[in-house]
Every structure is written in structure tokens, then in C-alpha cells.
């Protein structure tokens, strides 16, 4: 619990300013016990080794991260802060990013921020990169929202037919059958309820908003 509450704070320097694009984890996750084992492994087995965090729980603080160590050598396996994908997009590459808003391990706001940086730093990103955020989905699946969908077919159609994905149908499967459907919308749009019909039926939602 102590460790997770430190993580909620995000990364702050001694002057309480953000030096890294790291947000805290949503507090509701601790109530459901979704993040405990994940963080025990990530921060104390991986974190202490790769990021130089101290192993003593009582004195652990986010600003004690050794940023220089974390950004060099083999530790780059955990690093993805270069948002300039121009070489990729100029070759005709297409990229679909997605993550669940209920992700207990990797703060979802980080991916949203990273996507924004891609859009501002990558040539042609508007026509080459899409982000789909999945309400309620946990780490690569699970959670309370829809979590079953196909991102490969939309990506293939984008590359082969030039059809950029605006929305992707998704469902939540329980007891072997779908009990909820919902369109996943290309960020920053979101699924908006039309005001009538079951909220478990994706036909009653459309992409819109921001």
C-alpha cells in the first residue's frame, strides 16, 4: 500500500515539478487488488536493478530514481521516449496504439501524452498513427469494460487499402458469450451514448466529442 501510494504521485523532482512524463497510477486499482503483485515485481525486482531505486521501503521516494542510469545501456528496453517516427512514416508505415484506461501497470495517461508528442514531432503522423483507448480494460485484457477486439484487420486495411480506422468494434465476453459491445474510437474521440437503448449495445453509441 505504501509503495502504491508513492506511485500515485507520479515522478516529481525535489522542486515538485515533473522531470519525466510519468503519471501516477489510479487509486481505485488498489481497492481491487489489481496492481499489488505487478508492482512488487516491477519496482523491487526490475526497478531496483534497472532504475537504481533503493530497496528500503521506508525511505522510498519517486525522486530517488536514477534517471541517467535508467536512460542508458540495457535499460533502454524500458524506454520509449523518442516520439519522432518520421523515418517510419515516410516509408509508408502505419501504427495503431491501444491501451486500457483500467491498466494497473503502465499509467494510461503516459500513452496519451506520448501519442500527442508523436503527432507534434513525426512527419505525417496524422495520416499514419492512431490511438485507441479502451474504457475499463486492464493490462492487455480483463477489467470491467470491453476487452475483445481485432486491431490487426484494421491495420491491414489501412496499409493495403488506405482505409484509416476511425472506430473498432469491441465486446466483453463473460461465460463464453458477449454481454456488452462498444465501439472503440480513434483518440481523442470517444464512444458517446445516443440517449436511448441498452448501454450494453454498441449500436447505441457513436464516436464523437473532443
Buried (B, 14 or more C-beta within 10 A) or exposed (E): EEBBEBBBBBBBEEEEEEEBBBBBBBEEBBEEEBBBEBBEEBBBEBBEEBBBBBEEEEEBEBEEBBBEEBBEEEBEEEEEEEBBBBEBBEEEEBBBBBBBBBBBBBBBBBBBBBBBBBBEEBEBBEEBBBBBBBBBBBBEEBBBBBBBBEBEEBBEBBEEEEEBBEBBBBBBEEEEEBEBBBBBBBBEBBBBEEEEEEEBEBEBBBBEEE
